[in-house]
Every structure is written in C-alpha cells, then in structure tokens.
Amino acid sequence: MKNNQKKEGIIQKGLTGSVVSVRQKQTAIVEVMSIKRHPIYKKTVRRTRRYAAHNLLNDLKVGDKVLILPVRPMSRTKYYRIAEKITK
C-alpha cells in the first residue's frame, strides 16, 4: 500500500442485548440472546450469553437495550464497549 492511499474502515459486528447489571463503576453486564434452528431436529434453540461491557454512558439502567461493539481487552473480562443506548 502506498503512503497516499487511505486504509479502508473496518466494519465491526455489534451485538444487541439488554442490561442486567450496572453495579460496577464503569462496567455493565449485557445479556445477548441468540436464536438458532437445530440442524437435524429443526427446533428453535435460544441461547443467552452475558458480556461485561465498558460503560461510558452513565445513564444506563437495568432493562435498557444497548448496542455493544468489540474492542481491545480492557480487563480480564471486558472485551466490549457500549456504543449506544437503543431503548429503555
């Protein structure tokens, strides 16, 4: 790549979930549900996973829907940051 060319932006895949805990100072626990269909039995399977996310928006409450994006590791458990608050 030449010096005068710009690097293309990296498209990040975000996750949407609901806040289940805001007890820590700058950390929120976000629960993300994924729905997949079983390949053999064709039953819909729901899985939930909890992510620790860096909380720069200090106006979050339990139950808020948020968008989280992956970032560099901030601590042992935090690999995501809260990008925006979607709904209450």
RAGI-V663473 format. One record per residue. N is the residue number from 1. RES is the residue in one small letter. SS is DSSP state (h for helix, s for strand, l for the rest). OMEGA is omega in whole degrees, 0 to 359 (999 if undefined). Layout:
n=N res=RES ss=SS omega=OMEGA
n=N res=RES ss=SS omega=OMEGA
//
This chain:
n=1 res=m ss=l omega=179
n=2 res=k ss=l omega=183
n=3 res=n ss=l omega=183
n=4 res=n ss=l omega=178
n=5 res=q ss=l omega=178
n=6 res=k ss=l omega=174
n=7 res=k ss=l omega=178
n=8 res=e ss=l omega=180
n=9 res=g ss=l omega=179
n=10 res=i ss=l omega=178
n=11 res=i ss=l omega=181
n=12 res=q ss=l omega=178
n=13 res=k ss=l omega=180
n=14 res=g ss=l omega=177
n=15 res=l ss=s omega=178
n=16 res=t ss=s omega=180
n=17 res=g ss=s omega=180
n=18 res=s ss=s omega=181
n=19 res=v ss=s omega=179
n=20 res=v ss=s omega=179
n=21 res=s ss=s omega=175
n=22 res=v ss=l omega=184
n=23 res=r ss=l omega=180
n=24 res=q ss=l omega=187
n=25 res=k ss=l omega=182
n=26 res=q ss=l omega=182
n=27 res=t ss=s omega=174
n=28 res=a ss=s omega=176
n=29 res=i ss=s omega=184
n=30 res=v ss=s omega=180
n=31 res=e ss=s omega=182
n=32 res=v ss=s omega=179
n=33 res=m ss=s omega=176
n=34 res=s ss=s omega=181
n=35 res=i ss=s omega=180
n=36 res=k ss=s omega=178
n=37 res=r ss=s omega=180
n=38 res=h ss=l omega=186
n=39 res=p ss=l omega=182
n=40 res=i ss=l omega=187
n=41 res=y ss=l omega=177
n=42 res=k ss=l omega=177
n=43 res=k ss=l omega=177
n=44 res=t ss=s omega=183
n=45 res=v ss=s omega=179
n=46 res=r ss=s omega=177
n=47 res=r ss=s omega=175
n=48 res=t ss=s omega=178
n=49 res=r ss=s omega=182
n=50 res=r ss=s omega=180
n=51 res=y ss=s omega=171
n=52 res=a ss=s omega=184
n=53 res=a ss=s omega=178
n=54 res=h ss=s omega=188
n=55 res=n ss=l omega=174
n=56 res=l ss=l omega=176
n=57 res=l ss=l omega=185
n=58 res=n ss=l omega=180
n=59 res=d ss=l omega=181
n=60 res=l ss=l omega=176
n=61 res=k ss=l omega=178
n=62 res=v ss=l omega=180
n=63 res=g ss=l omega=179
n=64 res=d ss=l omega=174
n=65 res=k ss=s omega=183
n=66 res=v ss=s omega=174
n=67 res=l ss=s omega=179
n=68 res=i ss=s omega=180
n=69 res=l ss=s omega=178
n=70 res=p ss=s omega=178
n=71 res=v ss=l omega=176
n=72 res=r ss=l omega=180
n=73 res=p ss=l omega=178
n=74 res=m ss=l omega=176
n=75 res=s ss=l omega=182
n=76 res=r ss=l omega=184
n=77 res=t ss=l omega=185
n=78 res=k ss=s omega=177
n=79 res=y ss=s omega=182
n=80 res=y ss=s omega=172
n=81 res=r ss=s omega=180
n=82 res=i ss=s omega=183
n=83 res=a ss=s omega=181
n=84 res=e ss=s omega=176
n=85 res=k ss=s omega=184
n=86 res=i ss=s omega=179
n=87 res=t ss=s omega=177
n=88 res=k ss=l omega=999
//
